[in-house]
Amino acid sequence: MRRTYSLRTLALAAALAMLLLPLLALGGGLAGTMVANMSAITMASEEVAAVEEAVARLVTERWDELDGDRFAGELDRLHERWNFAVEVRGLDDRVRYASPTVADGELALSGFTVQPSQRTRMLQRDGRPLGVLLLWVWPTAALSGLSAAAKVGLGAGFGTLLVLLLGVLWWIGRAMLRPLKELEAATAAVAEGGDLNFRPPRSQVRELDALGLSFATMQERLRAALERQAALQEERRQLIAAIGHDLRTPLASVRAFAEGLRDGIAREPEKAAHYGEVILRKTAEVERLVEDLFQFARLELPETRVARQEVDLAEFLTAALGAFGAQADEKGVALRAEGPPLSARLDPDLMGRAVGNLLANALRHTPSGGEIRLSWRSTADALEIAVADTGEGIPPEQLPHLFTPMHRTDTSRSRRSGGAGLGLAIVARIAALHGGRVTCESRVGEGSTFTITLPMAGPQEN
């Protein structure tokens, strides 16, 4: 599983690292250098003894003028050579002299410094005790070690900080800037040439990784949209070609028979009546095609709305079936309606057109002596309206294309029977506008069943 981090977590980790690691490096450098200089500090005992001897001699010689300028000046000259602090007490335990950093026999230390060597010495002059000398000495080796430790520690701290800054900058370039540049290049490629052949970058930064995944989703949806657009353009091209052919054929017949009437070819009344009948029939075909085309185009408009209302389904469907009674009797096809009393919210005009198209299609493909059954029923969550016939059936390879505009299972038969190829596409669109779908089950030589399935609890208005 790919591990990712949020920008907030990374920013907090970077801030803590840049704050704590240099301090740790500084402390480590100081500690390491101090340890390395311990041997030099322990070897400074001769220097401490020399300081003690010089200060003791000076205090003994100037005992009576410890608060005078002469003693202070000579003590300052010793300070130029060595680093020390001193306190002098008399035999009565009264402080005769004390360095600024000493109070009541205690040395006040502040900051990061070396612990001094401490000496206590009884002062005597001419064999007579004078007082007590308290001495704190910082050997030169110790101070030089402290200086070196400070330099090394500061160098380590600044070096660590520099390395961290360079590391953070490198990581930002690798984990953040590079994916952003790749996304920029991808968007430019899409904007300029519609190039979708790229792999969106991945990143360990959670937000950038989510951005890359969103871009990948957008890429797939855009590719699918372009493919759908290409398919629709091809479908429209084929639709226009098919419509042109379907219009040209009956119009050519109308023109030919009209010219025959004009030129007096049909002089006999029977022949003239036949010519007129053909013209009327072909004109009706054109009217049906134009009506189907208008209905299909209207249903494809985005502003098309479904005007739902409560209808008695049994009465509504029985009336729709009865409208085909005369045609069925003329062809010798039996019509039958069956279903329970139901009510449904639907658009009666649109659904009437859909059921009518299915019935007309069934009647067109059912031979004399066959039967067409219109049925309806409700399930737990859907309403089903089915039109079943005992016609010739549909080959299995044709089933996926049934609801494509201008598709025909048998081109020559459809043209002879006046089918325009838009009826089932209109049914599918009307079902979709109601939030449902239409399906088909068919066996060649046995017949077909078209079923409109509508949700029981769908949107009230579309």
C-alpha positions in Angstrom: 0.0 0.0 0.0 1.4 3.4 -1.0 2.1 5.5 2.0 1.2 9.2 1.8 1.5 12.2 4.1 -0.6 15.3 4.5 0.9 18.7 3.9 0.1 19.7 7.5 2.0 16.7 8.9 5.0 17.3 6.6 5.1 21.0 7.4 5.0 20.2 11.2 7.7 17.5 10.8 9.9 19.9 8.8 9.5 22.7 11.4 10.3 20.4 14.3 13.3 19.0 12.5 14.7 22.4 11.6 14.2 23.5 15.2 15.4 20.5 17.1 18.1 18.8 14.9 20.3 21.9 14.8 20.0 22.2 18.6 20.9 18.6 19.1 23.8 19.0 16.7 25.0 22.0 18.6 24.7 20.3 22.0 26.4 17.2 20.6 29.3 19.2 19.2 29.8 21.1 22.4 29.6 17.9 24.5 32.0 16.0 22.2 34.5 18.8 22.2 34.4 19.2 26.0 35.0 15.5 26.5 37.9 15.6 24.0 39.4 18.5 26.0 39.1 16.8 29.4 42.6 15.4 29.2 43.9 18.9 28.5 42.0 20.3 31.5 43.4 17.6 33.9 46.9 18.4 32.6 46.6 22.0 33.7 47.4 21.4 37.4 50.8 23.1 37.1 49.1 26.3 35.8 46.6 26.2 38.7 49.5 25.8 41.2 51.3 28.8 39.5 48.2 30.9 39.7 47.7 30.0 43.4 51.3 30.8 44.3 51.2 34.1 42.5 47.9 35.3 44.0 48.8 34.1 47.5 52.1 36.0 47.3 50.4 39.1 46.1 47.7 39.0 48.8 50.3 38.3 51.5 52.4 41.2 50.4 49.5 43.6 50.1 47.5 42.4 53.1 47.2 45.8 54.6 46.1 47.4 51.4 43.7 44.9 49.9 41.2 47.6 49.2 43.7 49.9 47.6 44.4 50.8 43.9 47.9 49.3 44.0 46.6 45.8 44.9 43.8 46.1 42.3 46.3 47.1 39.6 48.6 44.2 40.4 45.7 41.8 40.5 44.6 43.0 37.1 48.0 42.3 35.7 47.7 38.7 37.0 44.2 38.5 35.3 45.9 39.4 32.0 47.8 36.1 32.3 45.3 33.8 33.9 41.6 33.6 34.5 40.6 33.3 38.1 38.3 34.6 40.9 39.4 35.1 44.5 38.0 35.8 47.9 40.1 36.7 50.9 38.9 36.3 54.5 40.6 37.3 57.7 41.0 35.2 60.8 37.7 36.7 62.0 36.0 35.3 58.9 35.3 38.8 57.6 35.7 39.2 53.8 38.7 41.4 53.1 38.4 41.2 49.3 36.2 39.4 46.8 36.0 39.2 43.0 32.7 40.5 41.5 31.6 36.9 40.8 32.1 35.7 44.4 29.8 36.2 47.3 30.0 34.6 50.8 32.5 32.0 49.6 30.4 30.9 46.6 31.3 31.4 43.0 28.3 32.6 40.8 28.5 31.0 37.4 26.2 31.8 34.5 25.9 30.5 31.0 27.8 27.7 29.3 31.2 27.7 31.0 33.9 25.4 32.3 33.8 24.3 36.0 36.9 25.9 37.5 39.5 24.3 39.8 39.0 25.5 43.4 41.8 25.9 45.9 41.8 27.0 49.6 45.0 28.2 51.3 45.9 29.5 54.7 48.0 32.7 54.3 50.9 33.4 56.6 53.5 36.2 56.9 56.6 35.8 59.1 55.2 32.6 60.5 52.0 34.4 61.6 48.6 33.4 60.1 46.9 36.2 58.3 43.7 34.7 56.8 42.3 32.3 54.2 42.5 32.5 50.4 39.7 31.0 48.3 40.8 30.7 44.7 38.9 29.5 41.6 41.1 29.0 38.5 40.1 28.4 34.9 43.1 26.9 33.1 43.9 28.2 29.7 43.5 24.8 28.2 40.0 24.6 29.6 39.0 27.9 28.1 40.5 27.1 24.8 38.6 23.8 24.9 35.4 25.7 25.6 36.1 28.1 22.7 36.8 25.2 20.4 33.6 23.4 21.6 31.6 26.5 20.9 33.0 26.8 17.4 32.5 23.1 16.7 29.0 23.1 18.2 27.9 26.2 16.3 29.5 24.8 13.1 27.7 21.5 13.6 24.4 23.3 14.3 24.6 25.5 11.3 25.8 22.7 9.1 22.9 20.5 10.2 20.5 23.4 9.5 22.0 23.9 6.0 21.8 20.2 5.2 18.2 20.1 6.4 17.3 23.2 4.3 18.9 21.6 1.2 17.1 18.3 2.0 13.8 20.0 2.4 14.3 22.0 -0.9 15.3 18.8 -2.7 12.3 16.9 -1.3 9.9 19.8 -2.2 11.3 19.8 -5.7 10.9 16.0 -6.0 7.6 15.4 -4.1 5.8 18.6 -4.8 7.1 20.7 -7.7 7.8 17.8 -10.1 4.2 16.4 -9.9 2.8 20.0 -10.3 5.0 20.6 -13.3 3.8 17.3 -14.8 0.2 18.2 -14.1 0.8 21.6 -15.8 2.3 19.9 -18.8 -0.7 17.5 -19.0 -3.3 20.2 -18.7 -1.5 22.2 -21.4 -1.4 19.2 -23.7 -5.2 18.7 -23.2 -6.0 22.4 -23.7 -3.8 22.8 -26.8 -4.3 19.5 -28.7 -6.7 17.3 -26.7 -3.9 14.8 -25.9 -5.2 12.4 -23.3 -2.3 9.9 -23.6 -0.5 10.7 -20.4 -0.2 9.2 -16.9 -1.1 11.6 -14.1 1.8 11.8 -11.6 1.7 10.2 -8.1 3.1 11.8 -5.0 3.7 11.0 -1.4 2.0 14.3 -0.5 -1.6 13.3 0.1 -3.2 16.4 -1.3 -1.1 16.2 -4.5 -1.7 12.5 -4.8 -5.5 13.2 -4.5 -5.1 15.9 -7.2 -3.4 13.5 -9.5 -6.1 10.9 -9.0 -8.8 13.5 -9.6 -7.0 14.5 -12.8 -6.9 10.8 -13.8 -10.6 10.5 -13.2 -11.2 13.7 -15.2 -9.0 12.3 -18.0 -11.0 9.1 -18.2 -14.3 11.0 -18.1 -13.1 13.3 -20.8 -12.0 10.4 -22.9 -15.3 8.7 -22.4 -17.1 12.0 -23.3 -15.1 12.4 -26.5 -15.8 8.8 -27.4 -19.5 9.3 -26.8 -19.4 12.5 -28.8 -17.7 10.7 -31.7 -20.3 7.9 -31.5 -23.1 10.5 -31.4 -21.7 12.2 -34.4 -21.4 9.0 -36.3 -25.0 8.1 -35.2 -26.3 11.5 -36.4 -24.5 11.0 -39.7 -26.0 7.6 -40.2 -29.4 9.0 -39.1 -29.3 11.8 -41.6 -28.3 9.3 -44.4 -31.0 6.9 -43.4 -33.7 9.7 -43.2 -32.6 10.9 -46.6 -32.9 7.5 -48.1 -36.3 6.9 -46.4 -37.6 10.2 -47.7 -36.2 9.8 -51.1 -37.9 6.4 -51.8 -41.5 7.3 -51.1 -41.1 10.8 -52.6 -39.7 9.2 -55.8 -42.8 7.0 -56.0 -45.1 10.0 -55.4 -43.4 11.9 -58.1 -43.4 9.0 -60.6 -47.1 8.3 -60.1 -48.0 12.0 -60.1 -46.2 12.5 -63.3 -48.0 9.5 -64.7 -51.3 11.1 -63.8 -50.2 14.4 -65.3 -49.0 12.8 -68.6 -52.2 10.9 -69.0 -50.7 7.4 -68.6 -53.5 6.3 -66.3 -56.5 7.0 -68.6 -58.6 4.2 -67.3 -60.5 5.1 -64.0 -59.2 2.0 -62.3 -55.6 2.7 -63.1 -56.0 6.4 -62.1 -57.5 5.3 -58.8 -54.6 2.9 -58.3 -52.1 5.7 -59.0 -54.0 7.9 -56.5 -54.0 5.2 -53.9 -50.2 4.7 -54.2 -49.6 8.4 -53.9 -51.7 8.6 -50.7 -50.0 5.6 -49.2 -46.5 6.9 -49.9 -47.5 10.3 -48.6 -48.7 8.7 -45.4 -45.3 7.0 -45.1 -43.6 10.4 -45.4 -45.9 11.8 -42.8 -45.2 9.0 -40.4 -41.5 9.4 -40.9 -41.6 13.2 -40.4 -43.8 12.7 -37.3 -41.4 10.1 -35.9 -38.4 12.3 -36.7 -40.1 15.3 -35.0 -41.0 13.3 -32.0 -37.5 11.9 -31.6 -35.9 15.3 -32.0 -38.3 16.8 -29.4 -37.5 14.1 -26.9 -33.8 14.7 -27.4 -34.1 18.3 -26.3 -32.7 19.0 -22.8 -35.8 21.1 -21.9 -38.2 18.2 -22.5 -40.3 17.7 -19.4 -42.6 14.8 -18.3 -46.0 16.0 -17.3 -46.9 13.3 -14.8 -50.4 12.7 -13.7 -52.3 9.9 -12.0 -53.9 7.5 -14.5 -55.9 4.3 -14.3 -53.4 1.9 -15.9 -55.8 -0.8 -16.9 -58.2 1.7 -18.6 -55.3 3.6 -20.2 -53.6 0.5 -21.7 -56.8 -1.1 -22.7 -57.7 2.0 -24.7 -54.2 2.1 -26.3 -54.7 -1.5 -27.4 -58.2 -0.8 -28.7 -56.8 1.8 -31.1 -55.2 -1.0 -33.1 -58.4 -3.1 -33.2 -59.3 -2.3 -36.8 -55.8 -2.9 -38.1 -55.5 -6.2 -36.2 -58.9 -7.4 -37.5 -57.9 -6.6 -41.1 -54.6 -8.5 -40.7 -56.2 -11.4 -38.7 -54.2 -10.9 -35.5 -55.8 -11.3 -32.1 -55.3 -8.7 -29.4 -55.5 -9.4 -25.7 -55.0 -7.2 -22.6 -54.4 -8.6 -19.1 -53.3 -7.1 -15.8 -54.6 -6.1 -12.3 -56.2 -2.8 -11.4 -53.4 -0.4 -11.0 -52.8 3.4 -11.0 -49.5 5.1 -11.9 -48.1 8.6 -12.2 -46.9 9.1 -15.8 -47.2 11.3 -18.8 -50.2 9.8 -20.7 -49.3 11.5 -24.0 -45.7 10.3 -23.9 -46.4 6.8 -22.5 -49.3 6.4 -24.9 -46.8 7.1 -27.8 -44.4 4.6 -26.4 -47.0 1.8 -26.0 -48.4 2.7 -29.4 -45.0 2.3 -31.0 -44.5 -1.1 -29.4 -48.0 -2.3 -30.5 -47.5 -1.0 -34.0 -44.1 -2.7 -34.2 -45.6 -6.0 -32.9 -48.5 -5.7 -35.4 -46.1 -5.1 -38.2 -44.1 -8.2 -37.5 -46.9 -10.6 -36.5 -48.4 -12.7 -39.3 -52.0 -13.5 -39.8 -53.3 -15.9 -37.2 -50.9 -14.6 -34.5 -51.5 -12.9 -31.3 -50.4 -9.7 -29.5 -50.7 -9.5 -25.7 -50.5 -6.3 -23.7 -49.9 -6.9 -20.0 -49.0 -5.0 -16.9 -48.0 -5.8 -13.3 -46.3 -4.2 -10.3 -43.3 -5.6 -8.4 -41.8 -4.5 -5.1 -40.2 -1.4 -6.6 -41.2 -1.2 -10.3 -44.1 -1.1 -12.7 -43.8 -3.3 -15.8 -45.7 -2.9 -19.1 -45.1 -5.6 -21.6 -46.0 -6.1 -25.3 -45.6 -9.7 -26.5 -46.2 -11.0 -30.0 -46.0 -14.3 -31.8 -44.1 -12.9 -34.8 -40.9 -13.9 -36.5 -38.6 -12.9 -33.6 -35.3 -11.1 -33.6 -31.9 -12.6 -34.2 -29.7 -12.5 -31.0 -27.0 -10.4 -32.6 -29.6 -7.7 -33.4 -30.8 -7.3 -29.8 -28.1 -4.9 -28.5 -28.9 -2.5 -31.4 -32.7 -2.5 -31.3 -33.0 1.0 -29.6 -30.5 2.7 -31.9 -32.1 5.3 -34.1 -32.8 4.1 -37.7 -31.9 0.5 -36.8 -33.8 -2.2 -38.6 -33.7 -5.9 -38.0 -34.8 -6.5 -41.6 -34.2 -3.5 -43.8 -36.2 -4.7 -46.8 -39.2 -5.8 -44.7 -39.2 -2.6 -42.7 -39.2 -0.5 -45.8 -42.0 -2.5 -47.3 -44.0 -2.2 -44.1 -43.3 1.5 -43.7 -41.0 1.3 -40.6 -38.8 4.3 -40.2 -36.5 2.8 -37.6 -37.2 5.5 -35.0 -40.1 3.9 -33.1 -38.1 1.8 -30.6 -35.6 4.7 -30.1 -38.5 6.9 -29.2 -39.8 4.2 -26.7 -36.4 4.0 -25.1 -36.2 7.8 -24.7 -39.7 8.1 -23.2 -38.9 5.3 -20.7 -35.6 7.1 -19.8 -37.5 10.4 -19.2 -39.7 8.5 -16.8 -36.6 7.2 -15.0 -37.1 3.7 -16.4 -35.8 1.5 -19.2 -37.1 -0.8 -22.0 -35.8 -4.3 -22.7 -36.5 -7.0 -25.2 -36.5 -10.8 -25.1 -37.0 -12.6 -28.3 -36.6 -16.0 -30.0 -36.5 -16.4 -33.8 -39.6 -18.0 -35.0 -41.4 -17.7 -31.7 -41.9 -14.0 -31.1 -40.7 -11.1 -29.0 -41.6 -9.4 -25.7 -40.8 -5.7 -25.1 -41.0 -4.6 -21.5 -41.1 -1.0 -20.2 -39.9 -0.9 -16.6 -40.7 2.2 -14.6 -39.8 2.9 -11.0 -42.7 3.0 -8.5 -41.2 5.9 -6.6 -39.6 8.1 -9.1 -39.2 11.9 -9.4 -42.5 13.6 -9.6 -41.4 16.0 -12.3 -38.6 15.8 -14.9 
